Amino acid sequence: MKVRNILGERFKERAYDIESQNLMTRGGYMKQVGNGIYSLFTPAKRIANKIEAVIREEMDRIDGQEVLFPVVMPATLWQSSGRFDSIGKELLRFKDRSGADMVLGMTHEEAAVHLAMNVAGTYQKYPFMIYQIQTKFRDEPRARGGLIRVREFTMKDAYSFHTSQEDLEAYYERAYRAYERIYARVGLPEVIAVKSDSGMMGGKVSHEFMLLTGIGEDSIVFCPECGFRANMEACEALIENTADSELLPLGDVFTGEAKTIEEVAAMLNVTADKTCKAVVYQRNEDDSYVLVFIRGDLEINETKLTNLIKAEVHPAVEIENADLTAGNIGPVGLKTKATVLFDRSLVGATNLVCGANREEYHMSGFNPERDLPVGTEFADIAKAVEGGVCPNCGKHSLSINRGIEVGNIFQLGKRYTEAMGMTYDNENGERKHPIMGCYGIGVGRLIASVCEAHHDDYGPIWPITIAPWQVQICALRIDDEGVKSAAEKLYAELVASGVEVLFDDRQVSAGVMFSDADLLGAPLRVVISPKTLSRNCFEFSARDKSFRDDIAPETAAETIRNMIAELVAKVNAKVPESI
């Protein structure tokens, strides 16, 4: 293809702070249609096609059967699983012309069960996995970063069906390895898997595949001592308290206008870990109150809270109706309509400062095990902290990093098959519910993530396996007959041998041509100019600047093909074996 024919413009001015969004906008890869909604130009679509091909090959390798589910589904399908009402505004609901409730698919568990039920009625049909690569829509309130967080997106989602937990676990390992192979094949072998929260998907075992980067929205917890890693949402928080040698009596202390932990701690000359703070939420469904007490230096993990009370929540807007005294809420003598919870960071804590449940006063000498009712339960609701205790090895070694989620896998269990009435006959003729697994990868987000991981100040550096074009020919001074003849001859030879070539034969300056080539990111570049021809050579270089050589025109096509093969081999060398 010739650069002159590519629809889309390339420009120098910085467009966005997030690098992948900046470079892919400047390079003419995508165009925003609306908030979180993009059209893709040819370069991005070619990358997407290659990623989808890799995904298909790996899904087929683990016995997947490609299917296609509808984007628009009747609400009855989602009502049968209970998710039509349980999922919030992210699920786009609308009515068709007859007044029937409909949804735009943001995920397809219900559609997968619907497709398989009644056609997989005997154990002899199991196990099986079905997958699709399909457009989805999630009415995401925080669309950002170009293709990193969007509302409309293309996703591969797969669903496996099993007759035993053991069979699901064995297949889950195969899918886990297939994902490792996918990321390595598209040039992201650095992606790691972390334990995650299943969220609205359900199930007890799940993993997210994360690319570590400072612009990531997820917090990833690591232990360098033992290799433990988990998403912050799913990481157990182990908090140790050192008991004081003497338990002080509980008593009121005047704190005036001091309300926050920082203000109260400063006034009473204590550290934040010697305080107990109250955090108030409201359930989304009915605005009823939830009050959480936690050690003052820690934060609430709202995912843990949601899972604990089995309800979505939001920070309380006003608390007058809950009989609470804002800024002075305490656990002793508390009378409230709220659901009251205690984080286990309070276990073993002594001589804390807490609210006194009246204006201008706090309490000192609060000792939870002494001052709370016998049988008070403590739950894991806190976020893990830097330097905290590792849940796996027990060392104070936790480290927290940022990451982009580029895929996820879940062991769903029977949640959907039971809710929707999908059954099969086992060996004894008994009716049983199949056990499910679920496996997703967002194609657009993966494109942006590769760009985040592989770029320089001038543009993307696409891995050879997914690059929109493998090599770019830059013909400087195309008005020179020798340059024109040599460049067109090489272009024809490469195209005839199956090489994906981008040919820039525009009459523009070298600066413009090279700037555009950097933004288009072909891994290999050939420069043909009067200067190179005067030396009877072409200039051959890598986009990542790993080499630059002069090559003979007579053998240029062969040299380029050999280098392409070498680059592909380097990528494949990092791909693990299948299971």
N, C-alpha and C positions, 0 to 999 in steps of 0.2 A: 504494500500500500504506500501511497505517496503522502507526505506530510501536508502538501497543499490541498489534498482532498478530505482531510479529517475535519469533521464538523466540530466546532468548539474553539475557543480562543485560549492562548497562553499569555500570561502577563507577569511582570516582575513584582508589583506592589504586594506587600503582605496583606492577606485577607482575613486571617483568623489567628488566634493565639495557639490553638491546638494544632500541632504540626501536620498531622494527616489531613485534617480538614483544610488547612491552609494550602498545602502542596497539591492536594487533589482538586481544589477549586482553581488555583492558579494554573494547574496543568490541563484543565479542560476535561476532567474525568466525570464531573457531575454538576447538576444545576438544581438549586432548590426550587421546589414547586410550592411548598407550604411548610409550616412548622413540622420538622421531623419527616418530611416527605421529599424525595429526590428523584429526578430522572438521571439515568446514567448515559454518558456519551460512550462512543465505541471503545476507547481504551479501558474504561472500567468494566464494560460488558465483556470484553475479551478476557479480562482477569477473572471475572465471575464465572464465565463458562469453564475456564480451566480448573478453578477450585471445585466447581460442581462435578466436573469429570473425575477429579481425584476422590471426592466424597462418594460418588456412585461406585467407583471401582472398589473402594474399601467396604462399603455397605454390601455390595454383591459378594465380596470375599468372605463375609461372615454370614452368608446365606440370606441376605435381605432380598425382599421382593418389592420392586418399586411400584407404587400405586399413586393415585391422585385423589385427594379429598377436596370437597368444595370450599371456596372461600366464604360464601354466605351459607349459613345454616339456620334452620328453624330453632326458635328458642326452646321448643320441646325437647330437643336433643340435650341441651345444656341443663334444662330443668330435671331431666332424668338422672343426672349425676349430682344435682344439688348446687352446681357452680353458677347457674344463671343468677341466683340471688346472693351467693356468698362472695363472688368477685365484685370489686368496686367498679369505679368509672372507667378503669382501663379496658373493660370489655365494652365494645361499641354496640349498643342495642338500637334497633330501629323497627319500624313497622312497614310491611309491604302494602301494596295497594288494596289488599283485602282486609287490612287491619291486623294481620297476624304478626306476632313478635318474631323478630329475626336478630341474628348477631353476625358480626364479622369475625371470622376465626382468628384468635390470637395464639391458639394452640389447638391440637386436634385429637386429644385423648378420646373424647366422646365419639368423634367421627371414626376413629380407628376401631373402637369397640363395635360401633354400629355396622361397619363394613364386615367385621369378622364374625359377629354373632350369627347363628343359624347356618353358617357355612363351615364352622369348625366345631361340630357338635359331638365329636368323638375324640378320645385320647390319641387315636392314631394320626390325627392331623397336627399334633403338637410335637416339639415346639415349632414356632414360626415367627418371623419378623417381617413387618411391612414398613416401608418408608416412603417419603415423598420429598420433593424440593418444591416449595410452594410459597406464594405471597401470603403474608399475614398482616394483620393490623392490630396494634395495641395502642390505645389512646393514652400514650405516655405523657405524663404532665411535665417531665423534665427532659424533653428532647434536647440534645446538645452534641457537640463534637462531630458534626457531619454524620457520617455513617456509623459512628460509634454508638449513639443512642438515638434511635429513630422511632417513628410511629408505624410507618409501613416498611416492611422488610421481607427479604427472601430468606427462607430457613429450610434446612434439612431437618425433619423430625421423623424419628423412627420409633416403632412400638413393637415390643416382643411379647409373646404369649407363651406361658409355661404351665406345666401340671404340677410342679413342685418348686419349693424355695431353692432347693439345691440346684435344680436345672437353671433357674433364673440367675443364681449366683455364678454359675459356670459361664453362662452367656454374657453376663455383666462384665466378666473379666475379658472376654473376647472383644466386647464393644470398647472397653477401656483401652485395650491395646490398639484397636482400629483407630481410635481417636489420636493416640500417640503417633501412629503412622501418618494420619492425615496432616497433622501439624508439621511433622518433619518433612513431608513431601511438598508442602506449600512454602517451606522455608522458615518455619517457626519451631525448630526443635527445642527452643528454650521455654515453651509453654509447660506449665506444671499443673498437676491435679491437686486440688485441696478438698477436704471434707466441707460439705455445705449444708445449708438449711433447705429442706424440700419445699417450703413455702406452700403456695396454692396447689402445687402439683401433687402433694401428698407423698406418702411413703416414708420409710425410716432411714434408708441408706441413699446417699446422693453425693456426687462429686461435681465440682466445677473445674474447668480447665482455664487457667489464668495466664495472661501475659503480664509480667511485672513491668509497670511503667508509672511514672509519676503522675500522669494525667488520668490514671484509672480511678473509677468511682468506688471500687470495692477495697476494703481493708483486708489484707491477708496476714495471718498470724503464723510465724515460723519459729521453730526451735532449731538453732544451728547445732545443738548438742546431739540430738537424736533424729533429726529430720522430720519431726512432726510439722504438719501444716494444715491450716483450716481457714475457711472464710470467717471473718470476725463474727458474723451472724450465728455461726454454728460452733464457735470455740468456747469450751467450758472455761469459766473464770474461777481459778483457784486463788483465794485471797487468804493470806496468813495474818493473824493478829498476835502481837506480843502483849500478854496480860501485864498490867501494872501490879506491883507487889502489894498494893493496898487498894481496896475498893472504897471509893469515896461515897458519902451519902448523897442522895438525890436532892437537889435543891434548886429553887428559882434564882435567876440572876437577871438583873435589868440590862437590856440591850438596846433600848430606845428604838431608833429608826433603822438599826442594822437588821437587814433581812436576808441577804445572800450569805452563802457559806463563807465567802471571802471576807465580807464585812464583819460577820460574827466572829470568825476565827481571829481576825486582826484585833478586834476589840477585847477579846478574852485571852489573847496571847496563846493560842493553841494552833496546831497544824490541822489541815483539812482532814487528815485521816483520823483525827480524834473528834470528829463530828459525825452526826447522823442527819442526813438530809431527807426531805420529803419531796417526792416528785408526783404530780397529779396528772392523770390522763382521763380521757373520756372515750367510751366505746363508740365507734362510728355508727353502729346500728341504732342506738337509742340515747346516746349522750350520757349514759350512766357513768359514774365516776370510778376510777381505779387509782388507789393511793399506794405508792411504793416507797418504803423506807430502805435506804442504802447508805453505805459509808460515804462520808461527804466528799472524798477525793475521787470517787468513781462515777461512771456514767451508766445510764440504763441502756441495755441492749433491747431495743423495741421489738426486734424479731423474737427474742426469747419470751418477752412479755406477751406478745400476740399468741405465741404457741401455748404458753402456760394457761391463759384465760380463754383461748380458742375464740378470739375476737379481734378484729382490727381496731386500732386505737389512734388517737391524735392527742397532742398536748392540750390540756384543759384550757378553754378560753376564759371562763370565769368560774369561781368555786364557791360563790356565796350560797348556792343551793345545796352544797355538800356539807354545810356546817363546819367549814374549815377556815382557819385564820391564816391568810396568805402571809408567808414569810416567818410564821411562828408555829407551824404544824409540828406536833410531836407525837410519839407513840404512847405516852403515858397519860392515862385519863382521857383518851381520845373518844369522842362520840361523833360518829359520822355515818352518812348513808353510803359512803364509798366502800367498794371492795378493798380491803387492806392486805397488802403483801409485804413480806420482809425478805430482802436479799440476804444470802448467806455470808456476805462480807461482814455482817454484824455478829456472826458467831465467833465467840472468843474475844470480842472487843470489850474494852473496859473504860470506864470514866469518860464517856463521850458527852459532847454538848449536843442537845437536841431542842426542838421547839417546845414551848410550854403551853401551847394552845390558847394563848391570850396575847393581846397586843403588847408590844414592847418588852416581852419577857421570853427568855429561853431557860432551859434547865441544864445544869452541870451534874456530873456524877451519874450519868445514865449508863447502867450496866445491863445489856439486853437479857442475859440469862437469869439475872436476879429480878429485873423490873418488869419483864413481860410475862403474861400468863403462862402457866405450865402447859406444855403441849404446843406452844407456838411453832409453826412450821416456817422453815427458811428455804428459799428456792434460789436457783442460779439465774439471776436476772441481769447481772452486771456485764459490761464489756471487759474483755481481756485487756491488759495493759502492757506497755513496753517494759521489759524486765520482769514480767510476772512469772508465775509458776507454770511450767509446762505440764499439761494434763497427761502427757505420756511418760516423761522421765522424771518429773518432779523437781527439776532444777529451775532456778530463777534466771531463765535464759530467753524468754520470748522476745521476738522482734516483730515489728509491724511494718508492712510495706503496702504500696498501692498496686492495684492490678485491674486489667480489663478482662471480663469474662468472655471467652471465645467459644464456649461450649459447655454443656452440662449433661449428666446422665443420672437417672433416678431408678431405684427399685421401688416401683409403685405399689406392689402387693395387689390386693383384691379390691381396692377402693372403687375403681370404676366398674369392674365386671360385676361386683355385688350390687352396686347402686343401679346399674342398668340391666341387671338380670341376665347377663351372659353366662351360659353354662355349657358343660360338655359331659359326656358319659365316660367314666373311668373304666378300668379293666373289669371291675365288678358290677358295672351297670349303674353305678351311683352317680347322681348329678352333682357336679362340682363347679366351682367358679375358677376360671383361669387366673394365674398370677402374671402381672405385667411388669415390663420395664419400659423406660422412655429415654430417648437419646436425641439431643438437639444441638445444632450448629447454625449460627447466623452467618450467611455468606457475606453480606455487606460489611458487617462488623469485622469479619476476618480480613477482608480487603484492607480496611482502615488500620487494623492492628498490624498487618504486615508492613504497611507504610510507616507506622509509628516505630516499628523495630528496625526498619531498614531504610534510612534516608540520610542525606547530609543537608547542608544549608541550601543546596541548589535544587533538590528534588528527590523523588523516591528512587530507591535502588532495588528494583524488583528482582526477586529470585528467578532464576532461569526457568523454573517449572511452571510459573504462573505469569511471567512477564507478558504484557500485551503483544510485544514483538521481541524476538530473541536478539536481533541485531539491527542497528540503524546505520545506514549509509549517509554520510554527510558529504555532499558534492559542493565544494567551494569553487565559485567561479564556473557555474554551469554553462556560461557563455563561451568558455574555452572548449574547443572541439575535442581536445584530448581528454579533458575531465569528463565531458558528457559521454563520450564513447566508452571510456573505462568504467564509469559508474553504472551506465545502463547495462553493460555486458556483465558486470558482477551481479547486479540486481537480478538479471534474467537467470543466471546460473544458479543463484541461491534459491530463487523461487521454484525453479524447475526441480531442485533436489529436496524440496519440502521445508526449507528454512523459512521462518516467519520474519519477513524483512520490512522495515520501514525506510522509505527512500525520501530524503530531503533534497529536492532539486530546485528549490526556490532561489531566486536571485536576491538573497539577503546577505547581510554581513555575517562574518564568522561568529561574532558575539551573539547575534540573534539566533543563529542556527544552533550553536552549542547550548545556549540557554534553554531553548525549546527541547533539545535532545535530553538535557538533564531532567527536565520536568516530565518527559515521556518515559524516562527511566529504563530504556532497553539495556540489558546487562552488557552487551558488546557494541562497540562503535568502530566504524571504518571511515576514516577521513581521506578523501581523494581531492587533491588540489594541484594546481600547477607546480607548487613547491615539492609536493611528494613525488609527482611524476618526473620532475627533473632529477630525482634520485632513483627513478625506476622502482618505486615502491608505493604502497598504501600505508597509512598510519593506522594501526590496529590497537585498540585499548579496551579496558574494562570500565564500566560505569563506576565501580567502587574504587577505581584507581589502583587496583592490585597489580596491573601490568600495563605497559605501553611498548609496543614493538613495531618495527617496520617489517612488512611482509611483501613477498613478491607477487605482483599482479597475476602471474601465470598459475600460482598455486593458492591464491587467496581464498577461493571458495572452499577448497579442501581444508585449509588451515582453520577457517571459521567453523566449519562443520565439526572438526576435531575438538575445537575449544568448547563448542556447545555440548558435545558429548562428555567432555571432561567436567564441565560445570554441573551437568545433570548427575554425573556419577558422584560428585562431591555431596550433592543434596541427598542422594539415595544412600550414601554411606552412613548417614545419621538416622535412617529409617529402621526401627526395630522389626524383628521377625513377627509374623502373625501368630496368633494363638488358634 
